[in-house]
């Protein structure tokens, strides 16, 4: 939830009147509701969805006053975003960042995490592969009400089940994994959302799978868990199946896109990465890794109004 600059100024005046220097550092749910001019139920919903700064202390919701005020104001559009690529992990993109020498820092912790960091102004761009009823990424990004950014294609990837070699010929679909150890991805990852959808389509839940260690936070972590014998299967991309010499059962083709801030788009790190993406070196690497189609690369998938 974001407000216009006029509304922000009005709310800051309201807060200045109600909050003296000796006011508590943490606000209650009712105080936040009064500040936002909403019902308390709305504040609870925002906290449950992770959309508002909060802490849970001894079972009670508390809201850091300074963080709430910054959240109301939203990111400063004049502030330069850090040269950070957040979001979902893609091995080809990871390689391109290093090989291009673009200088971008990477923070791969899932599509949803990247989108939140981008919306908060803490990343110049983020990688996404979030499944939607009619495609990938576009509806999710459009619903966030973001400003001054563009969603461009990076690649189409072949995604399916990474299987231990011992399971060759035994697994014909995700429904055959009942009772098997399947390594899961962190909440908010695009692969986690897709896995939940596929399990549901097969009439399964995670409870139907055998327990399997911790969460895999990247594509390579998921494949490595299967290769090390820690899991029987993972939902992963073809490139990682090849790298770790695993069986691969293709299930879908997914769009991996880059959401880029317009101002950051023209900075040297982003321009160097995009220039490298047009080289033969990237195409040759994609062919060698397998499972990539670079035809969508560079195409504008969505643009802020």
BASEFI-892034 format. One record per residue (C-alpha): residue number from 1; residue in one letter; x, y, z. Coordinates in nm, 2 decimals, padded with zeros to 4 digits. Layout:
N
nr_rest_px_py_pz
NUM_A_X_Y_Z
...
This chain:
305
nr_rest_px_py_pz
1_X_00.00_00.00_00.00
2_X_00.15_00.33_-00.11
3_X_00.03_00.69_-00.09
4_X_00.07_01.01_-00.29
5_X_00.32_01.27_-00.17
6_X_00.03_01.49_-00.05
7_X_-00.12_01.21_00.16
8_X_00.23_01.13_00.30
9_X_00.28_01.49_00.41
10_X_-00.07_01.49_00.58
11_X_00.01_01.17_00.76
12_X_00.35_01.29_00.87
13_X_00.17_01.60_01.02
14_X_-00.07_01.37_01.19
15_X_00.21_01.16_01.33
16_X_00.40_01.47_01.44
17_X_00.10_01.58_01.64
18_X_00.04_01.25_01.80
19_X_00.40_01.13_01.86
20_X_00.62_01.33_02.09
21_X_00.99_01.27_02.15
22_X_00.92_01.05_02.45
23_X_00.67_00.83_02.25
24_X_00.74_00.46_02.25
25_X_00.96_00.31_01.98
26_X_00.70_00.05_01.91
27_X_00.34_00.10_01.82
28_X_00.04_-00.13_01.88
29_X_-00.19_-00.26_01.62
30_X_-00.46_-00.01_01.71
31_X_-00.21_00.28_01.69
32_X_-00.10_00.18_01.35
33_X_-00.46_00.14_01.24
34_X_-00.54_00.49_01.36
35_X_-00.23_00.62_01.18
36_X_-00.33_00.46_00.85
37_X_-00.70_00.53_00.89
38_X_-00.79_00.16_00.85
39_X_-00.95_-00.10_01.06
40_X_-00.73_-00.31_01.29
41_X_-00.81_-00.62_01.08
42_X_-00.64_-00.46_00.78
43_X_-00.32_-00.42_00.99
44_X_-00.33_-00.78_01.09
45_X_-00.37_-00.88_00.73
46_X_-00.08_-00.67_00.62
47_X_00.14_-00.82_00.89
48_X_00.04_-01.17_00.80
49_X_00.13_-01.11_00.44
50_X_00.46_-00.96_00.54
51_X_00.37_-00.63_00.38
52_X_00.43_-00.41_00.68
53_X_00.73_-00.38_00.92
54_X_00.65_-00.56_01.24
55_X_00.78_-00.78_01.52
56_X_00.61_-01.05_01.72
57_X_00.72_-01.04_02.08
58_X_00.57_-01.28_02.33
59_X_00.29_-01.35_02.09
60_X_00.20_-00.98_02.05
61_X_00.24_-00.78_01.73
62_X_00.44_-00.46_01.77
63_X_00.54_-00.21_01.50
64_X_00.87_-00.02_01.49
65_X_00.77_00.35_01.47
66_X_01.06_00.46_01.25
67_X_01.01_00.17_01.01
68_X_00.64_00.23_00.98
69_X_00.70_00.59_00.89
70_X_00.96_00.49_00.63
71_X_00.72_00.23_00.50
72_X_00.44_00.49_00.46
73_X_00.67_00.72_00.26
74_X_00.79_00.44_00.04
75_X_01.13_00.43_-00.14
76_X_01.27_00.77_-00.23
77_X_01.26_00.78_-00.62
78_X_01.56_01.01_-00.62
79_X_01.77_00.77_-00.42
80_X_02.02_00.57_-00.63
81_X_01.95_00.20_-00.61
82_X_02.24_-00.02_-00.51
83_X_02.40_-00.22_-00.79
84_X_02.24_-00.54_-00.67
85_X_02.08_-00.82_-00.86
86_X_01.83_-00.99_-00.64
87_X_01.56_-01.25_-00.68
88_X_01.57_-01.60_-00.82
89_X_01.89_-01.79_-00.90
90_X_01.96_-01.88_-01.26
91_X_02.30_-02.05_-01.33
92_X_02.34_-01.89_-01.67
93_X_02.26_-01.54_-01.53
94_X_02.50_-01.60_-01.24
95_X_02.77_-01.69_-01.49
96_X_02.70_-01.39_-01.71
97_X_02.73_-01.15_-01.41
98_X_03.08_-01.29_-01.33
99_X_03.20_-01.33_-01.69
100_X_03.09_-00.98_-01.79
101_X_03.27_-00.81_-01.51
102_X_02.97_-00.58_-01.47
103_X_03.02_-00.53_-01.10
104_X_02.67_-00.62_-00.99
105_X_02.64_-00.79_-00.65
106_X_02.41_-01.08_-00.64
107_X_02.16_-01.18_-00.37
108_X_01.97_-01.49_-00.48
109_X_01.70_-01.59_-00.23
110_X_01.39_-01.65_-00.44
111_X_01.16_-01.45_-00.67
112_X_00.94_-01.32_-00.40
113_X_01.23_-01.20_-00.19
114_X_01.38_-01.03_-00.49
115_X_01.05_-00.86_-00.57
116_X_01.02_-00.73_-00.22
117_X_01.38_-00.59_-00.22
118_X_01.32_-00.43_-00.56
119_X_00.99_-00.27_-00.44
120_X_01.18_-00.14_-00.14
121_X_01.45_00.02_-00.35
122_X_01.72_-00.22_-00.23
123_X_01.80_-00.37_-00.57
124_X_01.85_-00.24_-00.92
125_X_01.71_-00.54_-01.08
126_X_01.57_-00.89_-00.99
127_X_01.52_-01.22_-01.16
128_X_01.17_-01.37_-01.15
129_X_01.00_-01.69_-01.26
130_X_00.66_-01.68_-01.08
131_X_00.39_-01.91_-01.22
132_X_00.05_-01.75_-01.30
133_X_-00.28_-01.89_-01.44
134_X_-00.19_-01.76_-01.79
135_X_00.18_-01.74_-01.79
136_X_00.47_-01.61_-01.58
137_X_00.56_-01.30_-01.39
138_X_00.36_-01.03_-01.57
139_X_00.04_-01.03_-01.37
140_X_00.24_-01.05_-01.04
141_X_00.46_-00.75_-01.12
142_X_00.17_-00.54_-01.26
143_X_-00.03_-00.60_-00.94
144_X_00.25_-00.45_-00.73
145_X_00.18_-00.09_-00.85
146_X_00.55_-00.03_-00.92
147_X_00.68_00.28_-01.09
148_X_00.95_00.35_-01.35
149_X_01.06_-00.01_-01.42
150_X_01.05_-00.26_-01.71
151_X_01.02_-00.64_-01.72
152_X_01.24_-00.79_-02.00
153_X_01.29_-01.15_-02.10
154_X_01.60_-01.33_-02.00
155_X_01.54_-01.69_-02.12
156_X_01.29_-01.97_-02.14
157_X_01.40_-02.27_-01.93
158_X_01.31_-02.64_-01.93
159_X_01.20_-02.73_-01.58
160_X_01.11_-03.07_-01.45
161_X_01.21_-03.34_-01.20
162_X_01.58_-03.40_-01.12
163_X_01.60_-03.77_-01.03
164_X_01.86_-03.99_-00.88
165_X_02.01_-04.23_-01.14
166_X_01.87_-04.52_-00.94
167_X_01.51_-04.41_-01.02
168_X_01.56_-04.43_-01.40
169_X_01.24_-04.56_-01.55
170_X_01.05_-04.56_-01.22
171_X_00.91_-04.20_-01.22
172_X_00.67_-04.09_-01.49
173_X_00.54_-03.78_-01.32
174_X_00.53_-03.59_-00.99
175_X_00.25_-03.82_-00.87
176_X_00.49_-04.11_-00.86
177_X_00.69_-03.93_-00.58
178_X_00.46_-04.04_-00.30
179_X_00.68_-04.16_-00.02
180_X_00.99_-04.04_-00.19
181_X_01.24_-03.78_-00.05
182_X_01.20_-03.46_-00.24
183_X_01.41_-03.16_-00.16
184_X_01.20_-02.85_-00.13
185_X_01.27_-02.48_-00.21
186_X_01.23_-02.19_00.03
187_X_00.89_-02.02_00.06
188_X_00.87_-01.74_-00.19
189_X_01.08_-01.92_-00.45
190_X_00.92_-01.96_-00.80
191_X_01.01_-02.33_-00.79
192_X_00.83_-02.36_-00.45
193_X_00.51_-02.20_-00.60
194_X_00.52_-02.43_-00.90
195_X_00.59_-02.74_-00.69
196_X_00.29_-02.67_-00.48
197_X_00.07_-02.63_-00.79
198_X_00.21_-02.95_-00.95
199_X_00.16_-03.15_-00.63
200_X_-00.19_-03.03_-00.59
201_X_-00.26_-03.13_-00.96
202_X_-00.14_-03.48_-00.88
203_X_-00.36_-03.50_-00.56
204_X_-00.06_-03.48_-00.33
205_X_00.07_-03.25_-00.06
206_X_00.41_-03.22_00.10
207_X_00.29_-03.45_00.37
208_X_00.28_-03.73_00.11
209_X_00.65_-03.70_00.06
210_X_00.92_-03.85_00.29
211_X_01.11_-03.60_00.51
212_X_01.42_-03.46_00.34
213_X_01.67_-03.24_00.52
214_X_01.66_-02.86_00.48
215_X_01.56_-02.63_00.20
216_X_01.75_-02.57_-00.12
217_X_01.79_-02.20_-00.18
218_X_01.93_-02.21_-00.53
219_X_01.90_-02.43_-00.84
220_X_02.25_-02.58_-00.78
221_X_02.17_-02.65_-00.42
222_X_01.86_-02.85_-00.52
223_X_02.06_-03.06_-00.78
224_X_02.35_-03.11_-00.54
225_X_02.11_-03.26_-00.27
226_X_02.00_-03.52_-00.52
227_X_02.35_-03.59_-00.65
228_X_02.47_-03.64_-00.29
229_X_02.20_-03.89_-00.21
230_X_02.03_-03.66_00.04
231_X_01.71_-03.66_-00.17
232_X_01.55_-03.88_-00.44
233_X_01.42_-03.59_-00.64
234_X_01.40_-03.21_-00.68
235_X_01.21_-02.97_-00.90
236_X_01.48_-02.82_-01.11
237_X_01.60_-02.71_-01.45
238_X_01.76_-02.92_-01.72
239_X_02.09_-02.74_-01.70
240_X_02.14_-02.86_-01.35
241_X_02.05_-03.21_-01.43
242_X_02.32_-03.22_-01.69
243_X_02.58_-03.06_-01.47
244_X_02.52_-03.31_-01.18
245_X_02.46_-03.61_-01.41
246_X_02.10_-03.67_-01.29
247_X_01.80_-03.81_-01.47
248_X_01.57_-03.54_-01.60
249_X_01.19_-03.56_-01.65
250_X_01.07_-03.24_-01.83
251_X_00.74_-03.10_-01.70
252_X_00.71_-02.74_-01.83
253_X_00.88_-02.45_-02.00
254_X_00.91_-02.14_-01.78
255_X_00.98_-01.77_-01.85
256_X_01.27_-01.63_-01.65
257_X_01.25_-01.25_-01.66
258_X_01.45_-00.95_-01.53
259_X_01.27_-00.66_-01.36
260_X_01.49_-00.35_-01.40
261_X_01.45_00.00_-01.26
262_X_01.44_00.25_-01.54
263_X_01.70_00.48_-01.39
264_X_01.93_00.18_-01.30
265_X_01.88_00.05_-01.65
266_X_02.12_00.31_-01.79
267_X_02.39_00.27_-01.52
268_X_02.72_00.11_-01.62
269_X_02.68_-00.22_-01.43
270_X_02.34_-00.30_-01.59
271_X_02.45_-00.18_-01.94
272_X_02.76_-00.40_-01.92
273_X_02.55_-00.70_-01.83
274_X_02.30_-00.64_-02.11
275_X_02.57_-00.58_-02.36
276_X_02.73_-00.91_-02.27
277_X_02.40_-01.09_-02.30
278_X_02.40_-01.00_-02.68
279_X_02.74_-01.18_-02.73
280_X_02.81_-01.52_-02.89
281_X_02.98_-01.62_-02.56
282_X_02.64_-01.62_-02.38
283_X_02.47_-01.81_-02.65
284_X_02.75_-02.07_-02.66
285_X_02.73_-02.11_-02.28
286_X_02.35_-02.15_-02.29
287_X_02.39_-02.43_-02.55
288_X_02.66_-02.60_-02.35
289_X_02.45_-02.59_-02.03
290_X_02.13_-02.71_-02.20
291_X_01.76_-02.65_-02.15
292_X_01.77_-02.28_-02.24
293_X_01.60_-02.09_-02.52
294_X_01.73_-01.74_-02.55
295_X_01.47_-01.62_-02.81
296_X_01.29_-01.41_-02.54
297_X_01.61_-01.24_-02.43
298_X_01.58_-00.86_-02.43
299_X_01.21_-00.86_-02.53
300_X_01.00_-00.61_-02.32
301_X_00.74_-00.82_-02.14
302_X_00.58_-00.54_-01.93
303_X_00.63_-00.17_-01.88
304_X_00.50_00.05_-01.61
305_X_00.23_00.29_-01.73
